[in-house]
Amino acid sequence: MKKFHLLSEHTKGYFFALIATIGFANVYIFSKAALNEISLAQFWLYWFATGFVLNALFNWVNGSFKLLRNLKLREYLPFFILGFLEIATTTTFFLSIRTIPDPAVTSFLGNMFVVFLVILGVVMLKERFSFVESIGVLITIAGAFAVGFKGGSSFKDFFIPGTGLVIINTFLAAFTSICAKKTIHRFNPSIVNFNRTFFLFLFSVVFFIISGEGLSVPVSALKNITIGAILGPFLGILFVYYSFKHIEASRSSVIQGLKGLFVLVGTFVYFGTLPGNVQLAGGILSIIGVLVMTISKTRLEKFGKNKPGI
């Protein structure tokens, strides 16, 4: 533990981002496995209930709830904003998981999150944006285009079903991350994560009641939900928020952009499937774009802290 405290802020940030990335990669796999067996309403109820209970217990044990006692009413506003943003972001994410057959394809398309986060980081957080990063953005966009390309004669059939959902989700996720980045410095990351699961759990309960679905689900689905919810809504999101305390949001995102590699391996092991050649090539291209942005950020930090960005 003492050795961890001796690590630099950036090293800690990258470590947290890597752990979060592994957690997120497993979300694609285990949520897809569960959604293959049960309805969306059932899935959301059990998934978000698990995340909510885990986060509530974690905050209760570490005493984070005490931080809320002295807050004024207006200081709760960021929590409400983040809560509603998370509902929109997370529902579009699982809709895309449900729509696109291969989780690896969904993950590759999800690298557009990095593009949106870098751009919004410049606009909203005044983070620097170099020429090399712009090259990485273009490469990532080209890769995502190849992954989503279907080749139909009409615009409706030009991309595979679910591509639009991923684009909407990645933009919302980037915007939410920027808002969370601003909030993290004022509140404990575990409280912000609890707020997320609290709003999502309330949403899932309302959606479940409206759907009229039953509570009975296969044991195998519950197993996949439990594993995925622990790795995603609890550990994954928590470590992302902790990474925001030590490194810029855009730096954290480029590490997360590598999750496609973990998802690709996990999908092959768990489902025995691989994307098509064009989609695989596009996925690799998008990861290269993420790496280009990562290298650019590192060089800017080391050699050009006082150099104006583009």
SVG drawing of the C-alpha trace seen along z (x, -y; Angstrom):
<svg xmlns="http://www.w3.org/2000/svg" viewBox="-48 -29 58 50">
<polyline fill="none" stroke="black" stroke-width="0.4" points="0.0,0.0 2.9,-2.4 4.4,-1.7 1.1,-2.7 1.2,-6.0 4.7,-6.6 3.5,-6.4 3.0,-9.6 -0.4,-11.0 -0.4,-10.1 0.7,-6.5 -2.2,-6.1 -4.6,-7.6 -3.5,-5.3 -3.6,-2.3 -7.2,-3.1 -8.1,-3.6 -6.7,-0.2 -8.6,1.6 -11.8,-0.2 -11.1,0.8 -10.9,4.5 -14.1,4.1 -15.9,2.4 -14.7,5.1 -16.4,7.7 -19.6,5.7 -20.0,6.2 -19.6,9.9 -21.7,10.7 -24.5,8.3 -24.8,9.7 -25.0,13.2 -27.7,12.2 -29.7,10.3 -29.7,13.4 -31.8,15.1 -34.1,12.4 -36.0,9.2 -34.5,5.7 -36.8,4.8 -35.7,7.8 -32.1,7.3 -32.1,3.6 -33.9,4.4 -31.4,7.0 -28.3,5.3 -28.9,1.9 -30.2,3.4 -26.9,5.2 -24.9,2.1 -27.0,0.0 -26.7,2.4 -22.9,2.8 -22.4,-1.0 -24.7,-1.7 -22.8,0.9 -19.4,-0.5 -20.3,-4.1 -21.9,-3.0 -18.8,-1.2 -16.3,-3.9 -18.4,-6.6 -18.8,-8.6 -22.5,-9.3 -21.4,-11.6 -20.1,-14.0 -23.7,-14.7 -24.9,-16.0 -23.6,-19.5 -24.5,-20.1 -27.0,-22.9 -30.0,-22.1 -28.5,-23.9 -25.3,-21.7 -27.3,-18.6 -28.1,-20.0 -25.0,-18.3 -26.2,-15.0 -29.5,-15.3 -28.0,-16.4 -25.5,-13.5 -28.3,-11.1 -30.5,-12.0 -27.5,-12.0 -26.5,-8.5 -30.0,-7.2 -29.8,-8.4 -26.2,-7.2 -26.7,-3.7 -30.0,-2.9 -28.6,-3.7 -25.6,-1.6 -27.5,1.6 -29.9,1.0 -26.9,1.1 -25.6,4.3 -28.9,5.9 -29.2,4.8 -25.6,5.6 -25.0,9.4 -21.2,9.3 -20.1,7.5 -16.6,6.9 -18.2,4.8 -20.1,2.7 -16.9,2.1 -15.0,1.1 -17.7,-1.4 -17.6,-2.6 -14.1,-4.0 -15.9,-7.1 -16.3,-7.9 -12.6,-8.8 -13.1,-11.2 -16.1,-12.9 -14.3,-13.1 -11.2,-14.6 -13.2,-17.2 -15.4,-18.1 -12.4,-18.2 -11.0,-21.0 -14.3,-22.8 -15.5,-22.4 -12.4,-21.8 -9.9,-23.8 -7.6,-20.8 -5.0,-21.1 -5.5,-19.5 -2.5,-18.8 -2.1,-18.2 -1.1,-14.6 -4.3,-14.1 -6.3,-15.4 -4.7,-12.6 -5.7,-10.1 -9.2,-11.4 -9.4,-11.0 -8.0,-7.4 -10.5,-6.5 -13.4,-7.9 -12.3,-6.0 -12.0,-2.7 -15.5,-3.2 -16.8,-3.8 -15.3,-0.5 -16.7,1.3 -20.3,0.0 -20.2,0.2 -22.8,2.7 -22.7,1.7 -26.4,1.4 -27.8,-0.6 -29.8,-3.0 -28.7,-5.2 -30.9,-3.2 -29.0,0.0 -25.6,-1.7 -24.6,-0.9 -25.2,2.2 -28.3,2.0 -27.3,0.4 -24.6,-1.9 -26.6,-5.0 -27.3,-3.9 -23.6,-3.6 -22.9,-7.0 -25.6,-8.6 -24.3,-6.6 -20.7,-7.6 -21.5,-11.3 -23.7,-11.2 -21.0,-9.2 -18.4,-11.7 -20.6,-14.6 -21.4,-12.8 -17.7,-12.1 -16.9,-15.8 -19.6,-16.7 -18.4,-14.0 -14.9,-15.3 -16.0,-18.7 -18.0,-17.1 -15.3,-14.7 -13.2,-17.5 -16.0,-18.6 -17.3,-15.2 -16.0,-11.8 -15.8,-9.5 -17.7,-6.8 -20.6,-9.2 -20.8,-10.2 -20.9,-6.5 -23.6,-5.8 -25.6,-8.7 -25.3,-7.1 -26.6,-3.7 -29.3,-5.3 -30.9,-7.0 -30.4,-4.0 -32.1,-1.7 -35.1,-4.0 -35.4,-4.2 -35.2,-0.4 -37.9,0.1 -40.3,-2.2 -39.5,-0.6 -40.0,2.9 -43.4,2.0 -44.5,0.4 -43.3,3.5 -45.4,5.9 -42.6,8.5 -42.2,11.2 -39.3,11.5 -38.5,15.1 -35.3,15.4 -32.8,18.3 -30.0,18.9 -27.5,18.6 -28.7,15.1 -28.5,14.1 -24.9,15.4 -23.9,13.3 -25.7,10.2 -24.0,10.6 -20.5,10.9 -21.0,8.1 -22.6,5.7 -19.8,6.1 -17.2,5.5 -19.1,2.6 -21.5,0.5 -19.5,1.0 -15.7,1.5 -15.5,0.1 -17.3,-3.2 -15.7,-3.6 -12.2,-3.3 -13.0,-5.6 -14.0,-8.3 -10.9,-7.7 -8.8,-8.0 -10.4,-11.4 -8.9,-12.6 -5.3,-12.0 -5.3,-12.5 -7.3,-14.4 -10.5,-13.0 -9.1,-12.6 -6.1,-10.7 -8.3,-8.3 -10.5,-7.8 -7.6,-6.8 -6.8,-3.9 -10.4,-2.9 -10.3,-3.0 -8.2,0.1 -11.0,2.2 -11.8,3.5 -8.9,5.8 -10.1,7.3 -13.7,7.5 -12.4,9.3 -10.6,11.9 -13.4,12.3 -16.1,12.6 -14.1,15.3 -13.6,17.3 -17.1,16.9 -19.2,17.0 -16.7,18.5 -17.3,15.7 -15.1,13.1 -16.1,10.0 -15.9,10.1 -12.6,9.1 -13.7,5.6 -15.1,5.0 -11.9,6.5 -9.7,4.3 -11.8,1.2 -11.6,2.2 -7.9,2.4 -7.7,-0.9 -9.8,-2.6 -7.5,-1.2 -4.5,-2.6 -6.2,-6.0 -6.6,-5.8 -2.9,-4.9 -2.0,-7.9 -4.0,-10.2 -2.4,-8.5 1.2,-9.1 0.4,-12.6 -1.0,-13.4 2.1,-11.9 4.5,-13.9 2.6,-17.1 2.8,-16.5 6.5,-15.7 7.8,-18.2 5.2,-20.9 3.3,-21.8 3.6,-25.5 3.1,-25.0 -0.3,-26.3 -2.5,-23.6 -4.2,-23.6"/>
</svg>
